[in-house]
Amino acid sequence: MSGESVSSVGLSLVEHGRDPTQRPGRTVVVGYSGSRAAWAAVVEAARRAGEHGQVFVVYAHPRPPKYLGAPYFGRRLTDTQGRGRAALSELLGDRLGELPVTHYVPELIGGAPANAINDVARAREADEIVIGRSRARRLSMPLIGVSYRLLRIADRPVVVVPARSPTTT
């Protein structure tokens, strides 16, 4: 890993009545930001993992600049971590019933999103990574941002999922 720590959110592991005697499915890592594209990516990741697989849902939050110093650094860190915890709690708490059946593991990581997602995929020995693409661009347009960076650094397959309309989620 590139010096970033992989830490869980403090939420418990979330399952939909998985049968422990069944052979395990795939391990998939997905980036989550709370956006419509991220929701579509989580749904696709769960579909690809299968009922007996596991999906590591990564919310990457920005780390405050070190020059802030105490107490501002701590306040800013608490604020960004709080937004991540809230997003993961909503997804894997309030909206869990809307997601496909699989095993979900929340991950709250500080740092650049592409690096955080890639680090979790390596640490968890994921079969693949799924990421949403939020920009409303034609498929012929080049990828930019997190999707582009992840495609360049990942050492395993990356699936890029376009945002879907709210009626299909």
C-alpha positions in Angstrom: 0.0 0.0 0.0 1.2 3.5 -0.6 1.4 4.7 2.9 -2.3 5.2 3.4 -4.1 3.4 6.1 -7.1 1.2 5.4 -9.6 1.8 8.2 -13.2 0.7 8.7 -15.9 3.1 9.4 -17.1 1.8 12.7 -20.2 0.5 11.0 -20.7 -3.2 11.3 -20.4 -5.6 8.4 -23.7 -5.7 6.6 -25.3 -8.8 5.1 -28.6 -9.8 3.6 -29.1 -13.3 5.2 -26.1 -14.9 3.5 -25.8 -18.7 3.8 -22.3 -19.4 5.2 -22.3 -22.9 3.8 -22.4 -21.6 0.2 -19.2 -21.2 -1.7 -18.0 -17.6 -1.7 -18.5 -15.3 -4.7 -16.3 -12.6 -6.0 -14.6 -9.8 -4.0 -15.3 -6.4 -5.5 -14.1 -3.0 -4.4 -16.3 0.0 -5.3 -15.8 3.7 -4.8 -18.7 5.6 -3.2 -19.3 9.3 -2.9 -23.0 9.6 -2.4 -23.7 10.6 -6.1 -26.1 8.9 -8.5 -23.1 7.5 -10.4 -21.7 6.0 -7.2 -25.1 4.4 -6.4 -25.1 2.8 -9.8 -21.6 1.6 -9.2 -22.5 0.0 -5.9 -25.5 -1.8 -7.5 -23.2 -3.0 -10.3 -20.5 -4.1 -7.9 -23.1 -6.1 -5.9 -24.4 -7.7 -9.1 -20.9 -8.7 -10.1 -19.9 -10.0 -6.6 -23.0 -12.2 -6.5 -25.2 -13.2 -3.6 -22.2 -15.0 -1.8 -19.6 -12.4 -2.7 -18.4 -9.4 -0.8 -18.3 -5.7 -1.8 -15.9 -3.3 -0.1 -17.5 0.1 -0.3 -14.8 2.8 -0.2 -15.5 6.4 0.7 -12.3 8.5 0.3 -12.3 11.8 2.2 -9.8 14.5 1.7 -7.1 14.9 4.3 -6.7 18.4 5.7 -3.5 20.2 4.9 -0.8 19.7 7.6 -0.2 23.4 7.8 -3.5 24.0 9.5 -2.2 22.8 12.8 -4.2 22.1 16.0 -7.1 22.5 16.6 -8.1 23.4 13.0 -6.6 20.2 11.5 -8.6 18.0 13.9 -11.8 19.9 13.3 -11.4 19.6 9.5 -10.6 15.9 9.7 -13.5 15.2 12.0 -15.8 17.1 9.6 -14.6 15.2 6.4 -14.8 11.8 8.2 -18.2 12.7 9.5 -19.5 13.3 5.9 -18.0 9.9 4.9 -19.6 8.1 7.8 -23.0 9.7 7.1 -22.8 8.7 3.4 -21.9 5.1 4.2 -24.5 4.9 7.0 -27.2 6.1 4.6 -26.1 3.6 1.9 -25.6 0.6 4.2 -28.3 1.4 6.7 -31.2 3.4 5.4 -31.0 2.2 1.8 -29.7 -1.4 2.3 -33.0 -2.9 1.3 -32.7 -1.3 -2.1 -29.4 -3.0 -2.9 -28.8 -6.4 -4.3 -28.2 -9.2 -1.8 -24.5 -9.6 -1.0 -22.0 -8.9 1.9 -21.1 -5.2 2.2 -18.0 -3.9 4.1 -17.7 -0.1 4.6 -14.2 1.5 4.3 -13.5 5.1 5.2 -10.1 6.2 3.9 -8.3 9.5 3.9 -6.6 10.5 0.7 -7.1 10.8 -3.0 -10.0 8.6 -4.1 -8.2 6.7 -6.9 -5.3 5.8 -4.6 -7.6 4.8 -1.7 -9.8 2.6 -3.9 -6.7 0.9 -5.4 -5.1 0.4 -2.0 -8.2 -1.3 -0.6 -8.4 -3.5 -3.7 -4.9 -4.6 -3.1 -5.3 -5.1 0.6 -8.5 -7.1 0.1 -7.2 -9.0 -2.9 -10.2 -7.9 -4.9 -11.1 -9.6 -8.2 -12.0 -6.2 -9.7 -12.8 -2.6 -9.0 -16.0 -0.8 -9.9 -16.3 3.0 -10.2 -19.1 5.3 -11.2 -18.7 7.9 -13.9 -20.7 11.0 -12.9 -20.0 13.3 -15.8 -22.7 13.3 -18.4 -20.4 12.8 -21.4 -20.7 10.8 -24.5 -19.0 7.4 -24.4 -16.6 8.6 -27.1 -15.3 11.3 -24.8 -12.1 10.6 -22.8 -12.4 9.6 -19.2 -11.2 12.2 -16.7 -10.8 12.4 -12.9 -11.0 9.5 -10.6 -11.9 7.0 -13.4 -9.0 8.0 -15.5 -6.5 7.9 -12.6 -7.8 4.5 -11.4 -7.5 3.0 -14.9 -3.9 4.1 -15.0 -2.8 2.8 -11.5 -4.9 -0.3 -10.9 -3.3 -3.7 -11.2 -6.7 -5.5 -11.7 -9.8 -5.0 -13.9 -11.7 -1.7 -13.5 -15.3 -1.4 -14.5 -16.5 2.1 -15.2 -20.3 2.5 -14.7 -22.2 5.5 -16.1 -24.7 7.3 -13.9 -28.2 6.0 -14.5 -31.4 8.0 -14.3 -33.1 8.1 -10.9 -35.9 5.9 -12.3 -33.5 3.0 -12.8 -32.0 2.9 -9.3 
